[in-house]
Structures are given as C-alpha cells and as structure tokens.
Amino acid sequence: MPYDRWHKSRPKAGESACREHGKVPTADHGVGKRWQARWRNREGVQQTELFRTEAEARRHETKMRSGVDDGSYINPRAGEVRVGELALTWLKGHEHKNPRTYRRHKERILLHVVPTAVGKMRVKDVNASSLLDWLHDRRRLLESSTLRLVFDNLRAVFDLAVDDSLIHKNPCLAKSVQDAKPKRGGGGRAELTLTWEDTEKIRAELPDRYKALVDCGRGLGLRQGEIFGLSPEDIDWAHPDGAMVHVQRQVVHDGSFLVYALPKGGDDEDPKDRWVELTDDVAIPLREHMQKYPPVEVTRPWGSKGGDPVTVRLIFYTREKTAIQSNWFNSYRWKPALASAGLIKPLESDAKGRRWEKSRDVMMHALRHLYASMMISGGVDVYTLADRLGHADPAFTLRKYVHRVVGAGSKVRIAVRSAYTRAA
C-alpha cells in the first residue's frame, strides 16, 4: 500500500484538515511528490521511491515485490553508476592476472570507453542505440580487429553489471548491436588461407635456419610465440604413445620487451599447457634443424619485463643467439618469403619504410589453421582437436574451423546420397 507523504495516517483529535484533500496535513504537505512506494529488497531492507500519483506508486510497488518474489529484482537506483566507473572496477579484477593482457585491457578501457559518451552514461541508461552510436564513432579511429577487442571488453563490463544486478540484460547482446559489431575473420572467409602447396613455397623461400618453423606450425598446430619458445626439453621422444611435444611456454612482447610466458590464456591456476603428437614427418626436419643449429640457452624474464629471469634452451633463435622478436621476423623474414613465393606483392623500391601488402590471412598463424583443417579432414574429433590447439571450448574450435575443411561440401552430398540409396 503506497504511503501518503502529505497527510497523516493517524491524526490526533482536533487537528485541522487541509482544504484541498480534506485530510490532516504533514510537515511535507505540498512539498515534492505525494506518494511513496515501499517494498523490501532480497536482503529484507526497506526501499522507497516517490511518485506523483497513488496509481503510479502502487504499480511500482507491485513490480518491485514481484521481482523480489521471482528472483528478477533489480534495485532501481543500482544502475546509477557511470559506465566508465564500472569499467575501472572491471579492470581491477584483471590486475592480478597476466600483466601483458592487463595492460592491453587498460589501454582499451582508458582510451575507448571511459572518455566516450557511453562511458559517461549511467549503466541503466545505455541501450542498443547508444552502442550503435559508440560503434560508429570508434570505427573512425580503429581498425575492425582492434574495435572487436574493445567491444569485447565493453561487453564484459556490462556482464559485470548484470552479475551485480545493476541491469537485467547486457545491451551489447541486443540483435541490432550484434549485427553491427565487427565480425571475426574478415567476414567469415570460407576458403583455406594457405594450402599445403603454399607452405611448401614459403618453406623453400625462408632462410635455412627458419625453415623448420613451417613444420612446427602446420605439423604441430603451434602458435608463433609457442614455436619461438620451443625447447628440446619439451620433447618426450620416449613417450609410450610415441614422441610428444609439451607446449608449456611462448615468447611474447611486454611492450617492446621480449619475455617468456605461459601459453595463451594460461595463469597460475590453469597454465594451459598441452601435449601434441610429434610425427616422424615433423620430427625428421626438426632433428635436422637442431643438428645444423644446436639449441642455445637464452635468458628472459618470466611473465613481464620485471619478472624473474628464466633460462631456456631454444630450438629457434636469431643469428645473434637471441629469442626471435615477432615483429622483426614477420617484416624481415616471413613477408619477404611470402613475396618470393608469389603470395603477396613485393615491396615497392621507392616506398617509404617497409609497407607490405596486407597479409593477415597468410601470416604464421595460417599454418595453425592448416593443421586444424587437416585434422578435421582426417577424422580427428573436435574435442581432441580443441585439446591439441589449446582451446578451452570445443564449440569455439568447431565454429572456427568447420568451414575450412577442403571438400566438405562434396562429403555432405555423398552422405545425403548414401542415406537415400539405403532407404530406396
């Protein structure tokens, strides 16, 4: 029952009534909104909100009490916090994790969320239209791949808002926003980005000390940093199931500094290490490589540039016997090999700097895609493949690679035709 703030519910004898309503007035008579809705939240604490009419207050009371009863209750004042403030709270929750990842999160939040119009809005006021405006604004500043990462961070901030019962649902998940957000993989290209024949050409064009990198990518499915961090101590030649590679570190950047780190997504609780089968087809060129270029000890910090120094015998390293820096390798070794193999245009002689043709789809990561596609074509189940690739979610593996299988369409036709033949 809404409470009338303007009139006493238990007036004393002899008190005069007001002319307008015929009731004994309170000290608040005529000040502010008359009707006060009252209800208790899930913790049993009384909550209130003022309304102009009794009907409005009654409807609100009913809505709030129903929400408490069915578990959908949201404090009407909870969403008052600004998106930027909540983003900083979300950021604090990631401070103790991978320091390199945290710095990237922080940069995106501070540059592309906090100072923007959405960042200054109250959480409860953000809707699909707000986010569409934000996407339009950010597209003028960011490449699609970067904007997708920023959007993922913003979506996580609104996930926190839902978890804290500040809002009922995440506005980033609205269909109109999902349709407008940057898509992965350049719009979902269905073809293989590198064929086996392409990788043979690249291997032939790479300097001799880097040729076996190709075998580790297409034959083990390792990420670039994992290949750069590979050590002979990671290979178990006497494993009962045959030779295996223990993927347990990578070489990555902390700013401009090279460090050792756990595989992608790994932390102290779950290092994300994994074992991958080492076939003779990969083992032979790898042994030959180590005979020509014996592994060397390289010391780098662990986790971040301020981390404890760790010494690892690396299989792949530079002429100067240092860990391989990915930006240097991509620009001065991989892309020249791509150009020599006819997969991208060569550098223009009169161009300023080293501005290569865009080649994201044929960089070293494409070797990993080729490995995954070959595994699926060879009948390896998605759960096993996800484990070998280091994916936490097999569904992600399936979504990412099922469209890359060469000849999958013909297999579908054969399967349907066989079913009809059996039924005839």
Secondary structure by P-SEA (a helix, b strand, c coil): ccccccccccccccbbbbccccccccccccccccbbbbbbcccccccccccccaaaaaaaaaaaaaaaaaccccccccccccaaaaaaaaaaaaccccaaaaaaaaaaaacccccccccccccccccaaaaaaaaaaaaacccaaaaaaaaaaaaaaaaaaaaaccccccccccaaaaaacccccccccccccccaaaaaaaaaaccccccccccccccccccaaaaaacccccccccccccbbbbbcbbbbbcccbbbbbcccccccccccccccccccaaaaaaaaaaaaccbbbbbbbcccccccbbbbbccccccccccccaaaaaaccaaaaaaaaccccccccccccccccccccccaaaaaaaaaaaaaaacccaaaaaaaaccccaaaaaaaccccccaaaaaaaaaaaaaaaaac
